[in-house]
Structure formats: C-alpha cells, structure tokens
Amino acid sequence: MSEPQEEPEAPPKKASKLPLLLGILLGLAGAGGGFYATWSGLILGTDPHENAAPEAQKAPSADVAYVAVEPLVVSLRGAGQNQHLKFRAHLETSPESQPEVEKLLPRVTDVLNSYLRALEVADIEDPAALTRLRAQMLRRVQVVTGQGHVNDLLIMEFVLN
C-alpha cells in the first residue's frame, strides 16, 4: 500500500510591520506637536521668550537713586593667615525711598559688617562666590530697610589682601 502523501505545509505568514511603523510615525508626530504647543504657549499660556533673559528685558529706569555705603575693611578667618577684605558698595533705591534708606545706613553697615566677618577665605575664593555673596547681602539689606526700598546692591570694590 502506498502511504498517503503529505501535503506540503504553507509557510507561516510573517506579521506585517506596517502597524508598527504607523505607530512610531504617529508617536513622533504627536510628540513633536506637543512640544511645539507647549513651547509656543498654546497649552500652558506662557511666552517662551518671557523668561529667556530677564536682565535684558529690564529697561533701566531713570527714577533711580544711589546711596553709598561706607567702605568696610574686615579681617577674615583663614588657615593661620591674617587677611583683610576691603568692601565698598552702593544701594540702588527709588528717589522717594532714598531719605529712609540713608537714615538706616548705620544698620545696613552693621548687617554687612557682621555678614562679611563671618566669611572665611575659602568662601571668597570660589569664582561664583561674588554672585552668591551679593545675593546674600542684598537679602539682608532688604530685611533691614524693609521690602521695596532697596532694589539692588552694587559692589564697587571687593578686594582681598
């Protein structure tokens, strides 16, 4: 007897890659659209250039007065070295606030002197130290003078001997 012949099996169909490619393409398009909508302010309602450079957007005001702070010379704690810091600054204020700030100059000098004396030489030697120290001193001056009286602290001299 003869054996029944086996029919050749059809090879399994390969899964189509079309749905995968369409999914990736639609995902990229959605991500790009979402990025653009957020960046342009359509979703969150912010201007992308609003926070780009706040210093560049501020126009210098003509209504500014400067109050000079007495020069300070403080000795700094160091590793067996006796070093001195010479500091001179001006306070930027509005012309209306200038008399009030001038009345409080002894307190401002005291708070700056106390802060600078607490520093160590290592605190000053860091390249980014001046920006950090300036922000700390401005905050202390604003606490002493009251909110809204002093806009900025301008460092005129900062010399370590």
N, CA, C and O of each residue as an XYZ file, in Angstrom:
644
protein
N       0.797     -1.146      0.000
C       0.000      0.000      0.000
C       0.860      1.236      0.000
O       1.989      1.296      0.486
N       0.281      2.109     -0.530
C       1.073      3.320     -0.606
C       0.658      4.271      0.521
O      -0.497      4.332      0.944
N       1.586      4.943      0.938
C       1.317      5.885      2.029
C       0.695      7.159      1.470
O       1.045      7.629      0.387
N      -0.213      7.684      2.223
C      -0.795      8.939      1.729
C       0.273     10.035      1.682
O       1.109     10.159      2.577
N       0.218     10.778      0.670
C       1.213     11.835      0.522
C       0.818     13.009      1.418
O      -0.339     13.419      1.506
N       1.822     13.498      2.049
C       1.593     14.657      2.916
C       1.625     15.915      2.072
O       2.494     16.118      1.224
N       0.678     16.711      2.334
C       0.656     17.967      1.608
C       1.686     18.903      2.236
O       1.806     18.987      3.459
N       2.399     19.579      1.406
C       3.395     20.500      1.977
C       2.690     21.608      2.764
O       1.691     22.178      2.326
N       3.248     21.885      3.933
C       2.668     22.923      4.787
C       3.024     24.291      4.235
O       4.136     24.529      3.763
N       2.086     25.143      4.307
C       2.337     26.508      3.847
C       3.153     27.231      4.914
O       2.867     27.114      6.106
N       4.147     27.963      4.494
C       4.947     28.683      5.500
C       4.069     29.698      6.235
O       3.164     30.286      5.642
N       4.345     29.903      7.549
C       3.507     30.849      8.313
C       3.671     32.266      7.761
O       4.748     32.675      7.327
N       2.587     32.971      7.798
C       2.611     34.336      7.296
C       3.421     35.197      8.264
O       3.289     35.080      9.483
N       4.258     36.061      7.698
C       5.023     36.984      8.525
C       4.100     38.135      8.916
O       3.278     38.599      8.125
N       4.262     38.571     10.143
C       3.444     39.683     10.607
C       3.857     40.945      9.872
O       5.041     41.194      9.642
N       2.890     41.709      9.520
C       3.156     42.944      8.788
C       3.783     43.981      9.726
O       3.384     44.102     10.884
N       4.753     44.716      9.222
C       5.409     45.765     10.024
C       4.735     47.115      9.821
O       5.153     48.112     10.409
N       3.725     47.153      9.019
C       3.033     48.400      8.748
C       2.413     49.009     10.007
O       2.565     50.215     10.205
N       1.721     48.251     10.878
C       1.157     48.865     12.093
C       2.244     49.415     13.019
O       2.051     50.456     13.648
N       3.370     48.732     13.105
C       4.461     49.206     13.956
C       5.019     50.522     13.425
O       5.232     51.460     14.193
N       5.254     50.595     12.130
C       5.781     51.825     11.539
C       4.790     52.974     11.666
O       5.181     54.108     11.944
N       3.505     52.681     11.462
C       2.497     53.726     11.630
C       2.439     54.216     13.084
O       2.283     55.412     13.328
N       2.561     53.309     14.033
C       2.550     53.678     15.445
C       3.730     54.569     15.808
O       3.568     55.553     16.529
N       4.915     54.228     15.311
C       6.107     55.041     15.583
C       5.962     56.418     14.945
O       6.279     57.434     15.564
N       5.481     56.445     13.701
C       5.313     57.710     12.988
C       4.298     58.610     13.693
O       4.540     59.805     13.857
N       3.170     58.045     14.110
C       2.162     58.843     14.815
C       2.663     59.290     16.188
O       2.345     60.397     16.623
N       3.431     58.461     16.870
C       4.009     58.840     18.168
C       4.977     60.012     18.035
O       4.951     60.940     18.843
N       5.831     59.965     17.010
C       6.772     61.069     16.787
C       6.035     62.351     16.418
O       6.393     63.433     16.883
N       5.009     62.231     15.584
C       4.235     63.405     15.208
C       3.527     64.000     16.423
O       3.481     65.221     16.578
N       2.983     63.155     17.274
C       2.317     63.635     18.488
C       3.287     64.294     19.449
O       2.971     65.323     20.047
N       4.468     63.705     19.603
C       5.474     64.292     20.491
C       5.942     65.641     19.954
O       6.103     66.594     20.716
N       6.158     65.719     18.652
C       6.567     66.996     18.053
C       5.491     68.055     18.192
O       5.789     69.209     18.503
N       4.252     67.675     17.967
C       3.145     68.617     18.116
C       2.973     69.069     19.553
O       2.700     70.242     19.808
N       3.129     68.157     20.489
C       3.039     68.513     21.905
C       4.149     69.460     22.325
O       3.919     70.412     23.070
N       5.358     69.191     21.840
C       6.481     70.075     22.148
C       6.223     71.471     21.606
O       6.417     72.463     22.309
N       5.782     71.547     20.346
C       5.543     72.860     19.745
C       4.427     73.600     20.482
O       4.541     74.800     20.732
N       3.353     72.898     20.830
C       2.233     73.540     21.512
C       2.662     74.077     22.875
O       2.221     75.153     23.278
N       3.510     73.350     23.584
C       3.991     73.815     24.879
C       4.980     74.957     24.716
O       4.908     75.954     25.435
N       5.886     74.815     23.789
C       6.923     75.823     23.584
C       6.344     77.146     23.100
O       6.807     78.211     23.507
N       5.342     77.087     22.243
C       4.761     78.312     21.702
C       3.752     78.947     22.649
O       3.308     80.070     22.411
N       3.385     78.249     23.712
C       2.465     78.813     24.689
C       1.012     78.485     24.425
O       0.138     79.045     25.087
N       0.718     77.604     23.489
C      -0.668     77.252     23.214
C      -1.300     76.474     24.353
O      -2.497     76.604     24.605
N      -0.497     75.657     25.052
C      -1.058     74.817     26.111
C      -0.988     75.505     27.469
O      -2.009     75.645     28.143
N       0.193     75.931     27.875
C       0.354     76.492     29.213
C       0.186     78.005     29.240
O       0.144     78.598     30.318
N       0.090     78.634     28.090
C      -0.179     80.057     28.034
C       0.988     80.936     28.439
O       0.771     82.045     28.928
N       2.215     80.481     28.252
C       3.367     81.310     28.577
C       4.124     81.638     27.314
O       4.109     80.876     26.347
N       4.781     82.770     27.331
C       5.599     83.186     26.201
C       6.981     82.574     26.375
O       7.582     82.759     27.433
N       7.518     81.854     25.389
C       8.812     81.207     25.568
C       9.950     82.193     25.739
O      10.982     81.845     26.313
N       9.788     83.396     25.263
C      10.861     84.376     25.368
C      10.697     85.264     26.589
O      11.522     86.144     26.838
N       9.639     85.038     27.347
C       9.363     85.859     28.515
C      10.434     85.683     29.580
O      10.879     86.670     30.166
N      10.858     84.455     29.844
C      11.842     84.182     30.877
C      13.231     83.944     30.315
O      14.116     83.506     31.050
N      13.448     84.213     29.058
C      14.726     83.902     28.423
C      15.857     84.695     29.034
O      16.867     84.109     29.425
N      15.730     85.991     29.129
C      16.788     86.821     29.698
C      16.151     87.994     30.426
O      15.984     89.066     29.843
N      15.791     87.805     31.701
C      15.108     88.873     32.413
C      15.957     90.137     32.531
O      15.406     91.237     32.558
N      17.275     90.010     32.602
C      18.125     91.179     32.711
C      18.078     91.997     31.427
O      18.128     93.227     31.465
N      17.981     91.310     30.288
C      17.966     92.010     29.013
C      16.636     92.712     28.789
O      16.587     93.706     28.065
N      15.557     92.223     29.389
C      14.255     92.812     29.179
C      14.016     94.018     30.067
O      13.207     94.880     29.726
N      14.701     94.098     31.196
C      14.505     95.215     32.101
C      15.118     96.469     31.493
O      16.296     96.497     31.138
N      14.316     97.472     31.387
C      14.831     98.742     30.903
C      15.332     99.537     32.102
O      14.649     99.615     33.123
N      16.507    100.122     31.988
C      16.993    100.905     33.115
C      16.057    102.079     33.373
O      15.677    102.807     32.457
N      15.707    102.238     34.600
C      14.775    103.280     34.980
C      15.526    104.573     35.243
O      16.623    104.568     35.802
N      14.931    105.663     34.840
C      15.543    106.963     35.088
C      15.289    107.410     36.521
O      15.988    108.283     37.034
N      14.304    106.822     37.161
C      13.963    107.189     38.535
C      14.709    106.307     39.523
O      14.108    105.506     40.238
N      16.027    106.465     39.552
C      16.857    105.652     40.432
C      17.775    106.576     41.221
O      18.317    107.546     40.691
N      17.932    106.259     42.476
C      18.869    106.990     43.322
C      19.844    105.980     43.925
O      19.492    104.823     44.155
N      21.054    106.425     44.174
C      22.077    105.545     44.750
C      22.520    106.101     46.092
O      22.758    107.299     46.246
N      22.621    105.201     47.052
C      23.077    105.567     48.385
C      24.380    104.825     48.626
O      24.425    103.597     48.554
N      25.441    105.573     48.913
C      26.754    104.966     49.137
C      26.831    104.390     50.551
O      26.432    105.031     51.524
N      27.347    103.178     50.639
C      27.599    102.550     51.932
C      29.061    102.828     52.273
O      29.936    102.754     51.410
N      29.312    103.147     53.531
C      30.688    103.424     53.948
C      31.582    102.234     53.618
O      31.158    101.087     53.763
N      32.818    102.490     53.174
C      33.732    101.384     52.894
C      34.009    100.575     54.169
O      34.153    101.133     55.257
N      34.079     99.276     54.012
C      34.335     98.373     55.139
C      35.642     97.646     54.915
O      35.954     97.254     53.790
N      36.408     97.463     55.977
C      37.597     96.619     55.949
C      37.421     95.628     57.087
O      37.375     96.012     58.256
N      37.323     94.345     56.738
C      37.113     93.311     57.752
C      38.233     92.288     57.668
O      38.744     91.990     56.589
N      38.605     91.756     58.826
C      39.595     90.683     58.839
C      38.865     89.363     58.678
O      37.800     89.150     59.259
N      39.449     88.481     57.884
C      38.831     87.191     57.582
C      39.551     86.077     58.308
O      40.763     86.123     58.513
N      38.791     85.092     58.685
C      39.376     83.904     59.290
C      39.998     83.062     58.194
O      39.396     82.855     57.140
N      41.174     82.590     58.438
C      41.843     81.765     57.441
C      42.700     80.723     58.115
O      42.701     80.597     59.339
N      43.428     79.980     57.312
C      44.305     78.926     57.822
C      45.611     79.550     58.296
O      46.635     79.444     57.620
N      45.579     80.197     59.452
C      46.781     80.776     60.026
C      47.235     82.061     59.352
O      48.291     82.597     59.690
N      46.462     82.554     58.415
C      46.827     83.780     57.719
C      45.916     84.903     58.187
O      44.748     84.690     58.512
N      46.474     86.090     58.213
C      45.689     87.243     58.578
C      45.384     88.009     57.305
O      46.237     88.743     56.807
N      44.178     87.849     56.767
C      43.800     88.502     55.524
C      42.657     89.473     55.776
O      41.840     89.292     56.680
N      42.629     90.510     54.944
C      41.609     91.546     55.079
C      40.825     91.675     53.776
O      41.354     91.476     52.683
N      39.573     92.007     53.927
C      38.696     92.242     52.793
C      38.270     93.701     52.816
O      37.740     94.185     53.816
N      38.505     94.400     51.707
C      38.049     95.773     51.572
C      36.800     95.742     50.693
O      36.819     95.219     49.578
N      35.716     96.314     51.217
C      34.414     96.245     50.555
C      33.800     97.632     50.489
O      33.786     98.372     51.473
N      33.290     97.971     49.304
C      32.588     99.241     49.109
C      31.410     98.970     48.184
O      31.542     98.241     47.201
N      30.249     99.562     48.499
C      29.043     99.296     47.708
C      28.129    100.506     47.672
O      28.279    101.447     48.452
N      27.182    100.459     46.752
C      26.093    101.429     46.662
C      24.780    100.668     46.661
O      24.697     99.548     46.157
N      23.754    101.287     47.231
C      22.419    100.700     47.241
C      21.562    101.434     46.211
O      21.491    102.663     46.211
N      20.913    100.665     45.331
C      20.015    101.259     44.342
C      18.622    101.326     44.941
O      18.079    100.323     45.405
N      18.052    102.526     44.925
C      16.751    102.738     45.526
C      15.968    103.748     44.692
O      16.522    104.366     43.782
N      14.715    103.912     44.991
C      13.920    104.935     44.302
C      14.171    106.278     44.990
O      14.530    106.308     46.167
N      13.989    107.380     44.276
C      14.205    108.694     44.898
C      13.305    108.926     46.115
O      13.697    109.627     47.049
N      12.101    108.343     46.110
C      11.207    108.503     47.258
C      11.730    107.786     48.498
O      11.512    108.243     49.620
N      12.420    106.661     48.299
C      12.918    105.861     49.420
C      14.313    106.277     49.874
O      14.786    105.810     50.911
N      14.967    107.134     49.129
C      16.358    107.481     49.446
C      16.532    108.055     50.856
O      17.453    107.629     51.553
N      15.696    109.004     51.318
C      15.898    109.520     52.685
C      15.737    108.446     53.764
O      16.467    108.442     54.755
N      14.790    107.547     53.567
C      14.579    106.473     54.544
C      15.770    105.525     54.582
O      16.190    105.091     55.655
N      16.317    105.202     53.405
C      17.468    104.298     53.342
C      18.691    104.970     53.962
O      19.472    104.318     54.654
N      18.861    106.275     53.719
C      20.001    106.988     54.302
C      19.927    107.019     55.818
O      20.959    106.960     56.488
N      18.709    107.110     56.377
C      18.540    107.074     57.836
C      18.975    105.725     58.406
O      19.473    105.647     59.529
N      18.781    104.661     57.617
C      19.078    103.307     58.103
C      20.495    102.839     57.753
O      20.820    101.670     57.962
N      21.337    103.721     57.230
C      22.688    103.308     56.842
C      23.513    102.709     57.982
O      24.254    101.756     57.736
N      23.425    103.215     59.217
C      24.184    102.539     60.293
C      23.772    101.069     60.478
O      24.619    100.209     60.717
N      22.486    100.795     60.366
C      22.024     99.398     60.471
C      22.495     98.569     59.285
O      22.879     97.412     59.448
N      22.466     99.155     58.093
C      22.933     98.456     56.897
C      24.415     98.128     57.034
O      24.841     97.015     56.729
N      25.198     99.100     57.495
C      26.637     98.873     57.694
C      26.866     97.770     58.718
O      27.749     96.929     58.545
N      26.079     97.774     59.772
C      26.221     96.747     60.804
C      25.920     95.355     60.259
O      26.671     94.415     60.517
N      24.829     95.214     59.508
C      24.460     93.891     58.999
C      25.485     93.399     57.967
O      25.800     92.209     57.929
N      26.004     94.306     57.131
C      27.025     93.909     56.153
C      28.330     93.544     56.848
O      28.986     92.569     56.479
N      28.705     94.329     57.853
C      29.927     94.044     58.611
C      29.835     92.692     59.310
O      30.791     91.916     59.297
N      28.696     92.413     59.913
C      28.510     91.124     60.609
C      28.575     89.960     59.623
O      29.187     88.931     59.907
N      27.943     90.129     58.470
C      27.956     89.047     57.483
C      29.354     88.815     56.930
O      29.794     87.670     56.822
N      30.051     89.876     56.582
C      31.384     89.727     55.986
C      32.388     89.166     56.982
O      33.290     88.426     56.592
N      32.249     89.504     58.264
C      33.164     88.953     59.273
C      32.980     87.456     59.480
O      33.909     86.767     59.903
N      31.801     86.955     59.187
C      31.532     85.524     59.358
C      32.095     84.693     58.210
O      32.128     83.466     58.296
N      32.533     85.340     57.146
C      33.058     84.610     55.994
C      34.458     84.091     56.254
O      35.196     84.614     57.089
N      34.798     83.061     55.525
C      36.159     82.535     55.537
C      36.764     82.788     54.168
O      36.043     83.065     53.209
N      38.081     82.694     54.071
C      38.776     82.941     52.815
C      38.291     81.970     51.738
O      38.163     82.355     50.576
N      38.023     80.731     52.105
C      37.560     79.728     51.138
C      36.203     80.112     50.548
O      35.903     79.750     49.410
N      35.381     80.841     51.306
C      34.078     81.272     50.802
C      34.215     82.296     49.683
O      33.337     82.409     48.828
N      35.309     83.034     49.689
C      35.504     84.122     48.730
C      36.275     83.671     47.499
O      36.109     84.251     46.426
N      37.101     82.667     47.627
C      37.975     82.266     46.530
C      37.250     81.555     45.398
O      37.791     81.471     44.296
N      36.068     81.051     45.622
C      35.287     80.394     44.581
C      34.912     81.413     43.508
O      34.500     82.523     43.846
N      35.043     81.066     42.207
C      34.720     82.027     41.148
C      33.264     82.524     41.181
O      32.999     83.669     40.813
N      32.346     81.699     41.605
C      30.937     82.098     41.655
C      30.562     82.727     42.993
O      29.387     82.995     43.244
N      31.536     82.960     43.839
C      31.250     83.445     45.185
C      30.670     84.846     45.196
O      29.774     85.134     45.989
N      31.157     85.715     44.342
C      30.704     87.103     44.385
C      29.206     87.219     44.110
O      28.520     88.018     44.747
N      28.704     86.440     43.183
C      27.270     86.464     42.882
C      26.463     85.972     44.077
O      25.443     86.563     44.433
N      26.920     84.901     44.686
C      26.214     84.341     45.850
C      26.282     85.302     47.034
O      25.279     85.513     47.715
N      27.452     85.884     47.286
C      27.611     86.823     48.397
C      26.766     88.074     48.179
O      26.159     88.594     49.116
N      26.731     88.544     46.954
C      25.936     89.738     46.634
C      24.456     89.482     46.916
O      23.772     90.336     47.480
N      23.966     88.314     46.525
C      22.563     87.982     46.771
C      22.273     87.886     48.272
O      21.226     88.338     48.735
N      23.197     87.299     49.024
C      23.023     87.189     50.469
C      23.006     88.564     51.133
O      22.180     88.832     52.006
N      23.926     89.433     50.710
C      23.993     90.767     51.300
C      22.761     91.594     50.927
O      22.233     92.325     51.765
N      22.298     91.485     49.675
C      21.102     92.217     49.261
C      19.898     91.780     50.079
O      19.098     92.615     50.499
N      19.765     90.495     50.305
C      18.635     89.998     51.097
C      18.676     90.555     52.514
O      17.642     90.944     53.057
N      19.855     90.595     53.113
C      19.990     91.127     54.471
C      19.676     92.631     54.511
O      19.041     93.108     55.450
N      20.118     93.363     53.501
C      19.846     94.803     53.439
C      18.349     95.037     53.263
O      17.795     95.958     53.864
N      17.693     94.223     52.453
C      16.252     94.378     52.257
C      15.472     94.068     53.529
O      14.419     94.660     53.768
N      15.973     93.157     54.338
C      15.313     92.871     55.612
C      15.438     94.076     56.539
O      14.484     94.427     57.233
N      16.607     94.710     56.555
C      16.837     95.859     57.431
C      16.034     97.073     56.969
O      15.420     97.751     57.792
N      16.029     97.355     55.680
C      15.387     98.573     55.174
C      13.898     98.403     54.919
O      13.181     99.397     54.810
N      13.428     97.206     54.824
C      12.027     96.972     54.524
C      11.849     96.617     53.061
O      12.640     97.023     52.210
N      10.821     95.867     52.782
C      10.573     95.399     51.420
C      10.244     96.571     50.506
O       9.437     97.432     50.857
N      10.874     96.603     49.328
C      10.564     97.605     48.324
C      11.402     98.862     48.378
O      11.277     99.709     47.493
N      12.254     99.020     49.384
C      13.069    100.237     49.469
C      14.373    100.116     48.689
O      14.781    101.064     48.017
N      15.030     98.964     48.771
C      16.308     98.766     48.076
C      16.087     97.763     46.952
O      15.629     96.643     47.181
N      16.420     98.183     45.724
C      16.233     97.321     44.558
C      17.441     96.455     44.268
O      17.301     95.322     43.807
N      18.635     96.984     44.535
C      19.846     96.249     44.175
C      21.004     96.715     45.032
O      20.993     97.816     45.582
N      22.004     95.854     45.134
C      23.244     96.169     45.819
C      24.338     96.129     44.766
O      24.584     95.090     44.153
N      24.985     97.249     44.560
C      26.047     97.344     43.555
C      27.387     97.326     44.263
O      27.688     98.212     45.063
N      28.192     96.312     43.967
C      29.510     96.190     44.592
C      30.503     97.009     43.793
O      30.727     96.750     42.611
N      31.094     97.992     44.438
C      32.055     98.870     43.774
C      33.486     98.404     43.990
O      34.341     98.589     43.124
N      33.746     97.802     45.139
C      35.105     97.339     45.435
C      35.014     96.098     46.307
O      34.279     96.070     47.294
N      35.761     95.083     45.935
C      35.778     93.813     46.661
C      37.193     93.264     46.523
O      37.490     92.511     45.596
N      38.055     93.647     47.450
C      39.480     93.339     47.337
C      39.913     92.538     48.561
O      39.652     92.924     49.701
N      40.576     91.423     48.299
C      41.111     90.559     49.341
C      42.612     90.785     49.423
O      43.326     90.540     48.451
N      43.102     91.251     50.570
C      44.551     91.469     50.795
C      45.095     90.401     51.707
O      46.285     90.403     52.020
